[in-house]
Amino acid sequence: MTASLTLVVLMAVLFGAGVSIMLERSLTRVLIGFLLVGNAVNILIYLMSGAPGLAPILGEGVDPDTISDPLPQAFVLTAIVINLGITAFMLALIYRSWWLAQLGAKGDLVDDEEDMVEDAEEAADLIRSSAADDQAIQDLIDASDEEPDEGLELEASARDRDDEEGRP
């Protein structure tokens, strides 16, 4: 067997094992099968790239026919990145399903109840702090020794009346 025939057999074994493992119901086995298929695809791209040659840098005295094609290398790198991203996503799915299975009958409601209590507490704190802020501002205005501008007071009271009556 030559090196490329060995790689072809290895690729076929990886594809077969990966697809058969992916058909299981367990998410962990689906992940393992996906990793095997991803590696088989990388070997397939490598096999399809052709015979190895010189570095893909064209200089003086270099025959363009002896240069390796850099595109398959870029495809393999892209396939590795995609494989890594999907693996991370599937690991997150596996962890989430394991976590939900540990909760039992409570299911996914645990986080929601805690978040609702936290949101209610934050809203109550904001209401209390805004009332305290309004009182502090009023205390500063009352303690100020500046004379109020009567024109501004008249304008503000007219605007307040319009707001109460619903006029724009």
QUILINNOR-V786178 format. One line per field, one symbol per residue. burial: I if it has 16 or more other ideal C-beta (glycine too) atoms within 10 Angstrom, else O. A space follows every 10 residues. Layout:
burial=???
//
This chain:
burial=OOOOOOOOOO IOOIIOOIOO IIOOOOIOOI IIIIIIIIII IIIIIIOOIO OOOOOOOOOO OOOOOOOOOO OIOOIIOOIO OOIOOOOOOI OOOOOOOOOO OOOOOOOOOO OOOOOOOOOO OOOOOOOOOO OOOOOOOOOO OOOOOOOOOO OOOOOOOOOO OOOOOOOO
//
